[in-house]
């Protein structure tokens, strides 16, 4: 999947960015709007220049043979 470039608005005095902006102009406008609504706080426009992604490890179910005791528990054939 090909990603497109994006910008985020961030303030060192506030919460983490929550929304990517698809253009620099939109990010600049959002930074200005947030600054006007929050006097005394600074808002910066950050451009994504790279990143990393990891795949989740494969999860395999663990199955016990009928009658086998799991971690010292009783055997009663109840599945929970």
NORPETA-V342584 format. One record per helix or strand of 2 or more residues. SS is the DSSP state (A for helix, B for strand). FROM is the first residue (numbers start at 1). TO is the last residue. If there is no record, write none. Layout:
# NORPETA-V342584
ss=<SS & SS>
from=<FROM & FROM>
to=<TO & TO>
This chain:
# NORPETA-V342584
ss=<B & A & B>
from=<7 & 24 & 44>
to=<10 & 37 & 47>
